[in-house]
Amino acid sequence: MDRSAADCLVLFDTETEGRLSEGWASGTIRQRTRTTRAGPMIYMECYPVWDAKTAQAARSEARKESHRAAQERLNAKNAQKKLVRLINENFGSGDLILTLTYPADNGPGDEAQAMRDAQNYLRRIRSRRERRGLEPMKYIYVIEETHRRQWGTRYHIHLIMSGGIPREEAEAAWRGKHGGICTCRGAQPDRRKHLTGYAMYLMRGKGERSQEKDGKNPQRRAMRRRWNSSKNLRDPDDAATTADKKVSIRKAGQIAETAGDYERAKEIFARLYPGCELLEITARRSRWTTGVYISAELRRDPGGGKRCESHARRERAGCCATARRKT
């Protein structure tokens, strides 16, 4: 039986502050480290593996009704991470980002029609790519549904897809069929977080915003977004690696205690992930069980990326010291 905290992360809801209390690792027999690489980004998650008694108690606590709302928030966050990593792994400079809208008086009647319009548009783009002899297209699109009292329900589409055809042609392929406005621009990866910002924007999901006019008559706007993708995307989770001895219990405690001190945490991660720059780190403990849950976001340093990737290859092949100890 798997005794890791991978399915009990909902219990880790309190950020660590300074030194950990005595007995924080009681019942923890080791730390498990999961590393996921997506394009130039690296995501690390480190969580405890418990003894049988502690694992059973944690799972019993995680199943309680009182944690349902927190579990829903965690599920939404995991869905967000999924999309962020897919975009960072599969897209970059040279690819295209589009927003497809309809004329005010000629929009689709429902989400299903908007989806058919998006798929038909992608078929037209695919035909153009085939005539040019381009490689199979990758894409992710999001249908945004908005509700306003003034205009009712309306739809538009956000899309990121492989580059290769002129922007003007991509725009004309939408306007010629549906009218409206199609804006197309080249993807511009951020020098630190690649396309994370755009992916987070796409996941700006269910919500409702109010805006008062002259102190009364609030104009309410509700939004909902759903995403779909091509089947040929590389899924970073498929190549994620796990190691039970990359981070010891003692080292996990050190990281948790220095999570608020970026410079000290940066020194630790420079040894854990050579050639990579630490961007963000969080460390959480639980009110219901023991151990710490650490998550970190890194990027391969342009000056040391080869060294980082070489280390990753050795780890995956089982040749580095960490992997040898694991086996």
KEKE-3310 file (N, C-alpha, C; in steps of 0.2 Angstrom, whole numbers, plus 5000, padded with zeros to 4 digits):
npx = (5004:5003:5010:5012:5009:5003:4989:4984:4986:4978:4977:4988:4989:4994:5006:5024:5033:5047:5056:5052:5040:5044:5044:5039:5041:5036:5031:5034:5043:5051:5055:5046:5051:5045:5048:5044:5046:5044:5045:5056:5054:5054:5046:5045:5039:5038:5034:5029:5032:5023:5023:5012:5002:5001:4998:4986:4978:4979:4973:4960:4956:4957:4946:4935:4920:4922:4933:4929:4927:4940:4946:4940:4945:4959:4958:4954:4966:4975:4971:4973:4987:4990:4986:4995:5008:5006:5006:5018:5027:5024:5023:5030:5042:5038:5026:5008:4996:4979:4963:4947:4932:4914:4902:4892:4878:4877:4881:4885:4872:4874:4886:4890:4889:4899:4910:4910:4912:4925:4932:4930:4936:4950:4951:4952:4963:4972:4972:4978:4990:4994:4995:5006:5016:5019:5023:5012:4999:4999:4988:4979:4963:4952:4935:4926:4913:4902:4891:4880:4868:4865:4869:4866:4870:4886:4899:4917:4933:4948:4965:4979:4992:5002:5015:5018:5010:5006:5001:4991:4984:4979:4970:4961:4955:4946:4938:4933:4923:4915:4915:4916:4929:4946:4961:4978:4994:5011:5018:5026:5037:5040:5055:5058:5047:5042:5028:5019:5011:5002:4995:4990:4981:4972:4966:4958:4944:4928:4918:4911:4908:4904:4899:4895:4884:4882:4881:4871:4860:4868:4879:4880:4893:4896:4908:4914:4925:4931:4943:4951:4961:4973:4977:4990:4999:5013:5014:5019:5018:5019:5032:5037:5048:5051:5059:5065:5075:5081:5078:5081:5073:5078:5084:5072:5066:5075:5073:5060:5061:5068:5060:5055:5066:5073:5086:5093:5086:5088:5102:5101:5093:5101:5110:5102:5096:5106:5112:5100:5088:5080:5063:5051:5045:5036:5031:5022:5014:5003:4988:4983:4990:5007:5024:5030:5025:5032:5033:5040:5046:5056:5068:5077:5093:5099:5113:5117:5109:5112:5120:5110:5101:5108:5110:5097:5095:5104:5098:5086:5090:5095:5108:5114:5119:5109:5098:5104:5105:5091:5088)
npy = (4994:5011:5023:5036:5055:5059:5059:5066:5079:5089:5091:5099:5114:5125:5137:5136:5144:5150:5140:5122:5114:5103:5085:5086:5077:5065:5048:5049:5041:5043:5056:5059:5064:5072:5076:5087:5091:5104:5111:5124:5125:5119:5109:5105:5094:5089:5077:5069:5051:5040:5030:5015:5017:5031:5035:5029:5035:5049:5047:5044:5056:5065:5061:5067:5076:5089:5094:5095:5107:5113:5103:5104:5116:5113:5104:5112:5120:5110:5107:5119:5119:5108:5113:5124:5118:5110:5120:5126:5116:5113:5124:5139:5152:5159:5152:5154:5165:5168:5177:5174:5181:5185:5194:5206:5204:5191:5178:5162:5151:5142:5134:5122:5125:5135:5127:5119:5128:5132:5120:5118:5129:5126:5115:5121:5129:5118:5112:5122:5121:5109:5110:5117:5109:5108:5102:5091:5100:5108:5112:5122:5127:5138:5140:5154:5159:5172:5181:5194:5207:5217:5212:5198:5181:5177:5172:5169:5164:5158:5154:5145:5140:5130:5138:5144:5148:5163:5177:5186:5177:5168:5175:5179:5167:5165:5177:5177:5168:5169:5183:5196:5199:5194:5193:5191:5186:5184:5171:5176:5172:5173:5179:5173:5164:5158:5154:5155:5165:5168:5156:5155:5166:5161:5151:5159:5157:5151:5163:5179:5195:5212:5228:5244:5256:5273:5272:5263:5249:5237:5230:5214:5202:5186:5173:5159:5146:5134:5121:5114:5102:5097:5080:5077:5083:5084:5077:5083:5076:5063:5060:5063:5061:5052:5051:5044:5047:5059:5070:5071:5068:5076:5086:5091:5097:5107:5115:5118:5127:5137:5142:5155:5163:5168:5168:5159:5147:5147:5143:5130:5124:5125:5115:5104:5105:5107:5120:5127:5139:5145:5150:5151:5146:5136:5130:5119:5114:5103:5103:5092:5081:5074:5079:5088:5098:5102:5113:5119:5130:5131:5137:5132:5138:5149:5150:5138:5128:5117:5109:5107:5099:5088:5083:5079:5069:5060:5056:5051:5040:5033:5034:5043:5048:5049:5042:5029:5026:5025:5014)
npz = (5000:4996:5006:5005:5006:4995:4991:5001:5002:5004:5018:5021:5026:5031:5031:5034:5048:5052:5064:5065:5075:5089:5086:5073:5063:5067:5064:5051:5038:5027:5014:4999:4983:4969:4953:4940:4923:4912:4897:4899:4912:4929:4941:4957:4970:4986:4998:5013:5017:5026:5041:5043:5053:5054:5041:5039:5048:5043:5030:5034:5040:5029:5022:5028:5029:5032:5025:5012:5005:5004:4997:4985:4981:4980:4970:4959:4959:4955:4942:4936:4937:4928:4916:4915:4914:4903:4893:4894:4891:4878:4870:4863:4859:4843:4841:4840:4847:4849:4849:4847:4841:4840:4830:4837:4835:4830:4837:4843:4849:4860:4870:4864:4851:4849:4852:4841:4831:4834:4832:4819:4813:4817:4809:4796:4797:4799:4786:4779:4784:4780:4767:4766:4770:4783:4800:4811:4819:4835:4848:4860:4866:4873:4878:4882:4892:4895:4905:4905:4910:4901:4888:4888:4886:4880:4869:4867:4860:4866:4860:4858:4847:4836:4827:4810:4799:4791:4802:4797:4788:4797:4805:4794:4791:4801:4802:4789:4789:4801:4804:4815:4826:4825:4833:4832:4838:4840:4851:4866:4876:4894:4902:4914:4918:4907:4898:4908:4913:4903:4903:4915:4914:4905:4913:4921:4929:4934:4940:4947:4944:4950:4945:4950:4944:4944:4958:4959:4953:4949:4937:4933:4929:4925:4923:4914:4910:4899:4894:4879:4870:4857:4853:4852:4861:4872:4888:4902:4915:4912:4911:4923:4937:4952:4968:4982:4991:4987:4994:5011:5027:5036:5028:5022:5033:5035:5023:5024:5036:5031:5021:5020:5018:5005:4999:5007:5004:4991:4990:4995:4985:4974:4975:4975:4962:4950:4940:4939:4942:4957:4958:4965:4981:4992:5009:5018:5033:5043:5052:5056:5054:5053:5047:5032:5018:5003:4990:4974:4962:4948:4935:4921:4921:4909:4907:4913:4909:4902:4910:4920:4913:4910:4922:4925:4915:4919:4931:4928:4921:4931:4935:4943:4960:4968:4962:4962:4975:4977:4970)
capx = (5000:5006:5009:5014:5004:5001:4982:4982:4989:4973:4978:4993:4985:4997:5013:5028:5036:5053:5058:5047:5039:5047:5040:5035:5042:5034:5027:5037:5049:5055:5052:5046:5052:5042:5051:5041:5049:5039:5049:5062:5052:5055:5042:5047:5035:5041:5029:5031:5029:5022:5022:5006:4997:5000:4995:4979:4975:4979:4968:4953:4955:4956:4940:4930:4916:4924:4938:4927:4928:4947:4948:4938:4950:4965:4957:4955:4973:4979:4969:4977:4994:4990:4986:5001:5013:5005:5008:5025:5030:5022:5023:5035:5042:5036:5019:5003:4991:4973:4957:4942:4926:4909:4899:4887:4872:4878:4885:4882:4867:4876:4893:4892:4890:4905:4915:4910:4915:4932:4935:4930:4942:4956:4952:4954:4970:4976:4972:4983:4997:4996:4997:5013:5020:5021:5022:5005:4998:4997:4984:4974:4959:4947:4929:4924:4906:4900:4884:4878:4862:4865:4870:4864:4875:4890:4905:4922:4938:4956:4968:4986:4993:5009:5016:5020:5007:5006:4996:4985:4980:4976:4965:4956:4952:4941:4934:4929:4918:4911:4915:4918:4936:4951:4967:4983:5000:5016:5019:5031:5039:5044:5062:5058:5042:5040:5021:5015:5007:4996:4991:4986:4975:4967:4962:4954:4938:4922:4918:4906:4910:4899:4901:4889:4883:4879:4879:4865:4859:4874:4879:4884:4896:4898:4912:4915:4930:4933:4948:4951:4967:4975:4979:4998:5003:5018:5011:5025:5017:5021:5039:5039:5052:5051:5065:5063:5081:5084:5078:5080:5068:5082:5084:5065:5065:5079:5070:5054:5062:5071:5056:5054:5072:5074:5093:5096:5083:5091:5108:5099:5091:5107:5113:5097:5095:5112:5111:5093:5086:5074:5059:5046:5045:5031:5032:5016:5013:4996:4985:4980:4995:5014:5027:5029:5024:5036:5033:5045:5046:5062:5069:5084:5097:5102:5120:5118:5104:5115:5122:5104:5098:5113:5109:5091:5096:5107:5094:5081:5094:5097:5116:5117:5120:5102:5095:5108:5102:5084:5087)
capy = (5000:5017:5027:5043:5060:5062:5060:5069:5086:5094:5092:5103:5120:5130:5139:5136:5150:5148:5133:5118:5111:5096:5080:5087:5072:5059:5044:5050:5037:5046:5061:5058:5070:5072:5082:5087:5096:5107:5116:5127:5125:5113:5109:5100:5093:5085:5076:5063:5044:5039:5023:5012:5020:5038:5035:5027:5041:5054:5046:5045:5063:5068:5059:5070:5081:5096:5095:5095:5114:5113:5098:5107:5121:5109:5101:5117:5122:5105:5108:5125:5117:5104:5118:5128:5113:5108:5125:5127:5110:5112:5130:5144:5158:5156:5149:5159:5166:5171:5178:5174:5184:5185:5200:5207:5201:5184:5174:5155:5150:5139:5132:5117:5128:5138:5122:5117:5134:5132:5114:5119:5134:5122:5111:5126:5130:5112:5111:5127:5119:5103:5112:5120:5103:5109:5097:5091:5106:5107:5118:5122:5132:5139:5144:5158:5161:5177:5183:5201:5209:5221:5208:5191:5176:5178:5167:5170:5158:5159:5149:5145:5134:5130:5143:5142:5151:5170:5179:5188:5172:5165:5180:5179:5161:5166:5183:5176:5163:5171:5190:5198:5201:5189:5196:5185:5188:5179:5170:5180:5169:5177:5176:5169:5159:5156:5156:5153:5171:5167:5150:5157:5170:5156:5148:5163:5153:5153:5169:5184:5202:5217:5235:5248:5262:5279:5270:5258:5245:5233:5226:5208:5198:5180:5170:5152:5145:5127:5121:5108:5102:5092:5074:5076:5087:5080:5078:5083:5072:5056:5059:5065:5057:5052:5049:5044:5049:5065:5075:5067:5071:5082:5091:5094:5101:5113:5118:5121:5132:5143:5144:5162:5166:5166:5167:5152:5142:5146:5139:5123:5121:5125:5109:5099:5105:5111:5124:5129:5145:5144:5155:5151:5140:5136:5124:5119:5109:5101:5103:5085:5075:5076:5080:5095:5097:5107:5114:5124:5131:5133:5137:5130:5144:5149:5149:5132:5124:5110:5105:5105:5094:5082:5080:5076:5063:5055:5054:5047:5034:5029:5034:5048:5045:5049:5036:5023:5024:5023:5007)
capz = (5000:4996:5012:5004:5007:4988:4991:5007:5002:5007:5025:5023:5024:5035:5029:5040:5050:5057:5066:5066:5082:5091:5084:5067:5058:5070:5059:5044:5037:5022:5010:4992:4979:4962:4949:4933:4918:4907:4893:4903:4919:4933:4946:4962:4975:4991:5003:5017:5017:5033:5043:5042:5057:5053:5034:5040:5051:5038:5025:5037:5041:5023:5019:5032:5025:5033:5020:5005:5001:5003:4992:4978:4979:4978:4963:4954:4958:4951:4935:4934:4936:4922:4910:4914:4912:4896:4888:4895:4888:4871:4866:4865:4854:4836:4841:4839:4852:4846:4852:4841:4844:4836:4829:4843:4833:4827:4841:4844:4854:4866:4871:4860:4844:4850:4851:4834:4827:4836:4829:4811:4812:4817:4803:4791:4799:4798:4779:4776:4786:4776:4760:4766:4772:4790:4805:4814:4823:4842:4850:4866:4866:4879:4877:4888:4892:4899:4906:4907:4909:4895:4882:4889:4886:4874:4869:4863:4861:4867:4857:4857:4842:4833:4822:4804:4794:4793:4806:4793:4786:4803:4806:4789:4791:4806:4800:4782:4791:4806:4805:4822:4827:4827:4835:4832:4840:4842:4858:4869:4883:4899:4903:4920:4919:4900:4896:4914:4914:4898:4905:4921:4911:4902:4918:4925:4928:4936:4945:4946:4946:4950:4944:4951:4939:4948:4964:4960:4947:4948:4931:4935:4924:4927:4918:4914:4904:4898:4888:4875:4867:4852:4856:4851:4866:4877:4894:4907:4920:4909:4911:4929:4941:4959:4971:4990:4994:4985:5000:5017:5032:5039:5023:5021:5038:5034:5018:5027:5040:5027:5015:5020:5017:4998:4998:5010:5001:4984:4991:4995:4978:4969:4975:4973:4955:4948:4934:4939:4946:4961:4957:4970:4985:4998:5013:5022:5038:5044:5059:5057:5054:5053:5040:5028:5010:5000:4982:4972:4955:4945:4928:4919:4920:4902:4908:4916:4907:4899:4916:4923:4909:4910:4929:4924:4911:4923:4937:4925:4919:4937:4935:4948:4966:4971:4959:4964:4982:4977:4968)
cpx = (5004:5005:5011:5008:5002:4994:4979:4984:4984:4974:4984:4991:4989:5004:5018:5031:5041:5054:5052:5046:5042:5042:5036:5036:5040:5030:5030:5043:5053:5051:5052:5046:5049:5045:5047:5044:5045:5043:5055:5060:5053:5050:5044:5041:5038:5036:5031:5028:5029:5022:5014:5001:4996:4997:4988:4975:4974:4973:4961:4952:4953:4949:4934:4927:4919:4930:4936:4928:4935:4949:4946:4943:4957:4964:4957:4962:4977:4977:4972:4984:4995:4991:4993:5007:5012:5008:5015:5029:5030:5023:5028:5036:5041:5029:5014:4998:4985:4967:4952:4935:4921:4906:4893:4880:4872:4882:4882:4877:4869:4884:4895:4893:4897:4911:4916:4913:4923:4935:4935:4935:4949:4957:4954:4961:4975:4977:4977:4990:4999:4998:5004:5018:5023:5019:5015:5005:4996:4993:4981:4970:4954:4941:4927:4917:4905:4893:4883:4871:4860:4864:4868:4871:4879:4896:4911:4928:4945:4959:4975:4988:5000:5009:5017:5016:5007:5000:4990:4981:4976:4970:4959:4952:4946:4936:4930:4923:4913:4910:4918:4926:4941:4958:4972:4990:5005:5017:5026:5033:5042:5050:5063:5053:5039:5033:5017:5010:5001:4992:4987:4980:4970:4963:4958:4946:4932:4922:4912:4909:4905:4902:4895:4889:4879:4877:4873:4865:4866:4874:4883:4887:4899:4902:4913:4920:4931:4938:4948:4958:4968:4977:4987:5002:5007:5015:5017:5024:5019:5028:5042:5043:5051:5057:5063:5069:5084:5084:5076:5075:5072:5082:5077:5064:5069:5076:5064:5055:5065:5067:5055:5060:5074:5082:5096:5092:5086:5098:5106:5097:5096:5110:5109:5096:5100:5110:5104:5092:5080:5070:5054:5046:5040:5032:5026:5016:5005:4994:4983:4985:5002:5018:5026:5028:5027:5035:5037:5044:5053:5062:5076:5087:5100:5109:5122:5113:5106:5117:5115:5101:5102:5111:5102:5091:5099:5103:5088:5084:5096:5105:5118:5116:5113:5098:5098:5105:5095:5083:5091)
cpy = (5006:5021:5034:5048:5062:5063:5063:5076:5091:5096:5097:5110:5126:5131:5139:5142:5149:5141:5129:5115:5104:5091:5081:5081:5065:5055:5045:5046:5039:5052:5058:5064:5069:5078:5081:5093:5098:5112:5118:5127:5118:5114:5103:5100:5088:5084:5070:5057:5042:5031:5021:5016:5027:5039:5034:5033:5047:5053:5046:5052:5067:5067:5063:5075:5088:5098:5096:5101:5114:5108:5101:5112:5118:5106:5106:5120:5117:5105:5114:5123:5113:5108:5121:5124:5111:5113:5126:5122:5111:5118:5135:5149:5155:5154:5155:5159:5170:5172:5179:5176:5184:5192:5200:5204:5194:5179:5167:5155:5146:5137:5127:5120:5131:5133:5120:5122:5133:5126:5115:5124:5130:5118:5115:5127:5124:5111:5116:5124:5113:5105:5115:5115:5104:5103:5097:5097:5104:5113:5116:5128:5132:5143:5148:5160:5166:5179:5190:5203:5213:5217:5201:5187:5177:5173:5170:5165:5161:5153:5150:5139:5135:5135:5140:5145:5159:5172:5182:5183:5168:5169:5180:5173:5161:5171:5181:5171:5166:5179:5191:5200:5195:5193:5190:5189:5182:5178:5173:5177:5173:5174:5172:5163:5157:5158:5155:5159:5170:5161:5151:5162:5166:5153:5152:5161:5156:5158:5174:5190:5207:5224:5239:5254:5267:5276:5265:5254:5241:5229:5220:5205:5192:5177:5163:5150:5137:5126:5114:5108:5097:5086:5073:5080:5082:5082:5077:5077:5065:5055:5062:5060:5057:5049:5049:5046:5055:5070:5071:5071:5077:5088:5095:5098:5108:5118:5122:5127:5138:5145:5151:5166:5164:5164:5161:5147:5141:5142:5132:5120:5121:5119:5103:5099:5110:5114:5127:5135:5144:5151:5156:5145:5141:5130:5125:5113:5108:5102:5096:5079:5078:5077:5087:5093:5103:5107:5120:5124:5134:5133:5135:5137:5144:5148:5142:5127:5117:5106:5103:5099:5088:5079:5076:5070:5058:5052:5050:5040:5030:5029:5039:5045:5044:5043:5029:5021:5022:5016:5002)
cpz = (5000:5002:5011:5005:5000:4988:4997:5008:5005:5014:5026:5021:5028:5033:5035:5041:5055:5058:5067:5073:5083:5089:5077:5062:5061:5065:5052:5043:5032:5019:5003:4988:4972:4958:4942:4929:4913:4903:4898:4910:4922:4939:4951:4968:4980:4997:5007:5015:5024:5035:5043:5046:5056:5046:5035:5043:5047:5033:5028:5038:5035:5020:5023:5028:5026:5029:5013:5001:5000:4998:4985:4976:4977:4971:4958:4953:4954:4944:4932:4932:4930:4916:4909:4912:4905:4891:4889:4891:4880:4867:4868:4859:4847:4835:4841:4845:4849:4850:4847:4844:4838:4835:4835:4841:4830:4830:4841:4850:4860:4865:4866:4853:4844:4849:4844:4830:4828:4832:4821:4809:4812:4811:4797:4791:4797:4790:4776:4778:4782:4769:4760:4769:4779:4795:4808:4819:4830:4844:4857:4865:4872:4876:4883:4887:4897:4899:4908:4906:4903:4888:4882:4889:4879:4875:4865:4864:4861:4864:4857:4852:4839:4828:4815:4798:4796:4797:4802:4790:4791:4805:4801:4789:4796:4803:4793:4784:4796:4807:4812:4821:4829:4828:4835:4834:4841:4849:4861:4876:4887:4900:4909:4920:4912:4899:4902:4914:4909:4900:4911:4919:4909:4907:4923:4924:4931:4941:4943:4948:4945:4949:4945:4946:4943:4955:4965:4954:4945:4942:4933:4929:4927:4921:4919:4908:4905:4893:4885:4872:4861:4856:4856:4856:4870:4884:4899:4912:4918:4911:4918:4933:4948:4962:4979:4994:4992:4990:5006:5022:5035:5034:5022:5027:5037:5028:5021:5032:5037:5021:5014:5018:5010:4997:5001:5006:4994:4984:4991:4988:4973:4969:4973:4965:4952:4941:4933:4944:4950:4960:4963:4975:4991:5002:5018:5027:5039:5051:5061:5057:5054:5047:5037:5021:5007:4992:4980:4964:4953:4938:4927:4918:4913:4902:4910:4914:4905:4905:4920:4920:4909:4917:4928:4921:4915:4929:4934:4923:4925:4938:4941:4955:4969:4968:4961:4971:4982:4975:4972)
residu = (MET:ASP:ARG:SER:ALA:ALA:ASP:CYS:LEU:VAL:LEU:PHE:ASP:THR:GLU:THR:GLU:GLY:ARG:LEU:SER:GLU:GLY:TRP:ALA:SER:GLY:THR:ILE:ARG:GLN:ARG:THR:ARG:THR:THR:ARG:ALA:GLY:PRO:MET:ILE:TYR:MET:GLU:CYS:TYR:PRO:VAL:TRP:ASP:ALA:LYS:THR:ALA:GLN:ALA:ALA:ARG:SER:GLU:ALA:ARG:LYS:GLU:SER:HIS:ARG:ALA:ALA:GLN:GLU:ARG:LEU:ASN:ALA:LYS:ASN:ALA:GLN:LYS:LYS:LEU:VAL:ARG:LEU:ILE:ASN:GLU:ASN:PHE:GLY:SER:GLY:ASP:LEU:ILE:LEU:THR:LEU:THR:TYR:PRO:ALA:ASP:ASN:GLY:PRO:GLY:ASP:GLU:ALA:GLN:ALA:MET:ARG:ASP:ALA:GLN:ASN:TYR:LEU:ARG:ARG:ILE:ARG:SER:ARG:ARG:GLU:ARG:ARG:GLY:LEU:GLU:PRO:MET:LYS:TYR:ILE:TYR:VAL:ILE:GLU:GLU:THR:HIS:ARG:ARG:GLN:TRP:GLY:THR:ARG:TYR:HIS:ILE:HIS:LEU:ILE:MET:SER:GLY:GLY:ILE:PRO:ARG:GLU:GLU:ALA:GLU:ALA:ALA:TRP:ARG:GLY:LYS:HIS:GLY:GLY:ILE:CYS:THR:CYS:ARG:GLY:ALA:GLN:PRO:ASP:ARG:ARG:LYS:HIS:LEU:THR:GLY:TYR:ALA:MET:TYR:LEU:MET:ARG:GLY:LYS:GLY:GLU:ARG:SER:GLN:GLU:LYS:ASP:GLY:LYS:ASN:PRO:GLN:ARG:ARG:ALA:MET:ARG:ARG:ARG:TRP:ASN:SER:SER:LYS:ASN:LEU:ARG:ASP:PRO:ASP:ASP:ALA:ALA:THR:THR:ALA:ASP:LYS:LYS:VAL:SER:ILE:ARG:LYS:ALA:GLY:GLN:ILE:ALA:GLU:THR:ALA:GLY:ASP:TYR:GLU:ARG:ALA:LYS:GLU:ILE:PHE:ALA:ARG:LEU:TYR:PRO:GLY:CYS:GLU:LEU:LEU:GLU:ILE:THR:ALA:ARG:ARG:SER:ARG:TRP:THR:THR:GLY:VAL:TYR:ILE:SER:ALA:GLU:LEU:ARG:ARG:ASP:PRO:GLY:GLY:GLY:LYS:ARG:CYS:GLU:SER:HIS:ALA:ARG:ARG:GLU:ARG:ALA:GLY:CYS:CYS:ALA:THR:ALA:ARG:ARG:LYS:THR)
# end
